[in-house]
Structures are given as C-alpha cells and as structure tokens.
C-alpha cells in the first residue's frame, strides 16, 4: 500500500449473472477501474461506502464506481478530466487519474460518464463496447 494511503472502506461488488465479453488491454482497463476506486476512497468520510457494479447496457459492458463521499461541485465537473487538474486541498495528487481514465476509454472506443451531488457522492460509469459474437465463416464450393 502506498505511503499515506489509508483504506477507508472496502468496495461492495455487484455483478450481473451474465456479462458480455470485451476486447481490450486487461492492464489498462484494470488501471482505469483502480483510478476510480482510489478517487472514491479519497472522497469518503470515515465510514463511507464504495460500490463497484458490473452489468450490460445495450451493446456495452457497464462498470460503475459509486461512493457516498463529498461529491464534486457542479462548477468544476467540466474540468475533472483535464490533465493535471486537481480539486484536492493543498494541490494533493497529480491531477492525472481521471485524465488517464478518459484516455483508456478512448483507446477502447468506450466512454466515461460522471454523476455527482455535492455532499452525497459520485458515480463514475465506464461503458466498454461488448465483443461482437463470432460470425460463422461462409464456405464456397465443396
């Protein structure tokens, strides 16, 4: 565990019974989810809660990270994905976590969405295109 990082809460995981396959770089996708989990942990008051959920939304795998932390003020929401932007007091953090998440979603032709209510928490949603079912090969002639 990195120095100075305190575990505030362990995430609760919600997983749909059947999830679609996706094509992508496992390490990069893990990095995106980890960045969201770390941001959620930073936003929590003592005794807060983080939920990690995975399900299908149309032709996408949907991964949601929800916390009941401090939330994000409306006026800074448009900037949170900018490289080096941080709203943490005292300039803590590099301001790269969310810009990296957006970059990873762009690499996977997916997207990242955020909903937040100041004082009530935030939900970050990753939408990653599901793998297309294999099309049977057509043979010509015998």
N, C-alpha and C positions, 0 to 999 in steps of 0.2 A: 504494500500500500504506500503511495507517495507520501512524503513527509507533509504534515499539516492537514491531511485529508482525514476527516472523521466520518465514519459511517453513521448517518443519522437514521436511516431506515433501509430495510431490505425490500426490494420491489416485490409486489404481488404480481404473479403472472397469470394472465387469462389467455387461453389458446383455443381456437376453434378446433373442432374434431378433425376436419379435413382442410388442409391448406394447400394452395397451388404451389407448384414448383416455380422457381425463378432462375434465370441465368444471371450470374454476376460473380464478382470477386468477393469471396467469403470474408476475407480480412477487412476489406474496405467497408462492407456492409456492417460487420461487427463494430468497426470503428465509429460508424455513424450512430449506431444504437448506444454504444458506450458513451459517446459525447453527450447524447441526450440524457442518459441516466446520470452522468456526472453533473450536468447542469441542473437537473431536477434535484439532486441531493444538495447542491449548493443553495437552492432556493427554499429549502424546507426549514420550518421552525423545528425545534426539538419535538420529537414525537410525530412528525409529519408522515405522509404516506406517498409512495410511488407505485403506480400500476403500469405494468407492461402488458399490452394486449396485442394479439395477432389474429387476423381473420382475413376473409376475402371481401373485397369491394369491387364488384364487377370483374374486370379483367386484370385486377391488381391484387397483390398481397399488401395488406394494410398492417403496419406496425404503429402502435400508439404508445407514447410515453406520457403519462398523466401524473401530475403532482398537485398537492394541495398547499403549495408554498406561497410565496409572496406575490406571484403573478408578475406580469410585465405591463408597465404603464403604456397606455394607448399611444402616447406621443412618440415612444421610441420603437414601437413594433416595426415600422418600416425600415429601421436601420439594423435590426438584430442579426441579419445575415451578412452584413458588410465585414470584410476582413479587418481585423484589429479593433473593431468596435466592442467596447465592454461597458456595461452599466453597473458593474460591481463597484462598491465603495472603495475609494483609495486606488482605483485602477487595477485591482487584483485581476489576475487572469490575463491571457494573451489576446482575447477577443477573436480567437481563431476557431473555436469549437463549432459554432453554428455555420460559419462560412465553409468549413470543411464538410459539414453535413450536407449543405446545399450542393457543393462540388461533387460529392459522392452520388447524390441523387441525379445530378445532371449526367454523370458518367454512365449511370444505369437507366437513363431515359425515364427516370421517375420524378417525383416531386416531393417537397416537404411543405407542410401546412402547419400553421400555429393558431390556436385559440387561447386567449388568456383573459382572466378577470383579475385586476389588481386586488390583492388581499385574499383571493380564493384559489389561485393556482393557474396552471397552464397545461395544455395538451398539445404535444407535437405529434404529427402524423406523417409517416413515410408511406408513400404509395409507389410500389415497385411493380413494373409490368410482369404479369404471370407468364410462364413459359407456354408457348403455343403447343397444343397437342401435336404429336408427330403426324404428318400427312403420309399415308401409305404410298409407297413407290408404285408407279404405274409401269407395267411391263408391256412392251410392244413386240408382238410376234412370239413364236414358241420355239 
